[in-house]
């Protein structure tokens, strides 16, 4: 019975309001012509996905690159600290409290055994400064993907409650070129990482897909794996390679999406009643995930009872939503 409910309830999860999503894509100083081409293509693909299938508004996506002349139609700013501050300030004046901000960092990071720095054109912000710049935006929801080398050393500073932080490496000591960023972008394209076949890709699904692709890349090449991606979404500053209830990571990432909402709901404008149902569905789904992570702290009987109650209510809400948005 519970398995059936789980299947039914996965169909109508919702994201942050369609107009309340922002993306800041940054590739720092590349230092190499081939890497520069790689990073530029990566940002181009990622922006196309964000503005296309994921339906983030054109003027809600900012791209910073070390040489904007390489693609003026794609890149608005040179990737300097000053411009990153400028973009975050602009988003801060436009974003609402309930909005979601997606920050994607690609390129090089440095680590001197005590501090991480993001290598931009000109002065490099350290992890604490980077966090201060980003979190000057008064939004409650952040998804931060740091795909730079040594990015694991930035995780503790970027971590906070209600924020999903992903790093391409588990520590600052993993300083070689990373591949996680390109696989994360690939995960979002064409729903490649949609493992539960819901028609959407959660942040956790994208992370898991990219992490697996990273492992396959090194295995196929017969190389020693020099990057180990980790995720932190409970604010403890401790990233996990395999987020699960056992280690307390993954609950928020499992129910967070970068898209405009369920494909079922995105087909048309929702009425106020449908919006309320959608919000209730989202709340119930998050309660289910929270309950799963609290399972070890309660009896099996109590857990099953609470889970059944939530899943049945969620199934009822989803049924009402499907009926209301179904073609007449």
Steps between C-alpha positions, in 0.01 A plus 500: 500500500775746597695424183193573289445831678862598451465445128181704481632784717810559291295629208412853612784652701548870437789744492540865600272737305584511130602866512697463822807315377842648427824358363854637524748306286868575552814368330810661648845550354554198273875539445491273196341540153362146494350533847356836404317339207379219725368735768333727245316208340399375843346834593331522162341155540398569856339835418310342209356240737414751770322736262353226282353191669538638854331827401707747702438851365764641264571799724529275806815327371842666535817367338853607599801384297867595483470632144149623409612572141507125436118498498339842564150357452556256786723690744395824669800555727870424537547262792650739753420528870362849440259373236391205713419745779315719248288209376416381852405854596269526199336166580466611863295803389273287282464162673224420746531326834352175367716496184764243408854596394722255311874577503726295274879544528740349248876529455785506748506525874808520720566375849798582723421253781294762680288692251319440171494767230295518180736594216337789315647768272673730747454471878383157619232477771553240769220269609377729779494799267324298232231399750454862610462615137249229411291507816455875477209391278194481732360178350428200721591230249849449356657226292877547482705280270874564534660295224847652534813316606550494877134594546455270797683758711223754431216280622511586868484876431220468244295258709196625688147391589263487204781502245624220276877512447674267258875487443691312231762388752482375856789720616730783399778249438334368182644769274500344154264602221145390578236348273201520732370827356451372148320189629273708725400710199445177306279366780251783453495479121212296357420370851803269477506452877127431544551170681149480648339573158294789639574720200721727714852502641550580867827649624578168669441310176729743312771461765479120502508484120803731474686322780448165327619643168813634668581155637438341159726757332800404711428128487471504122828686466676273746589803712509562873188695593614844614157654571232370732179706493307556823167660597391682815139612548447489876733788584757303697787575258571130456457386140403143419580304182189284549226717655253285695288497816783317677733802466232770510567641153277511192156580643489856364677416173253219434207744497668799334478564125630771269205470264167684486308221669341168418449448124133440586468848651728681258258440211275784605451784743383381840192642667533620862342174618749295295787704639387422855478131417846512344644666810338236719644225279847649532466533877381141536780365283756684712338360815533149357871554437551648847324203653726257315802673651347475849420129467786383720370711790153337522342159515421316178128507579495875558704563185272284281189669639629852439633413156173340394302804613723740306511288185125450489438873542759577232337252263164671557645846429676378187179339376317831539779682317500256209123533470514880497783540250393216269397609147126556472 
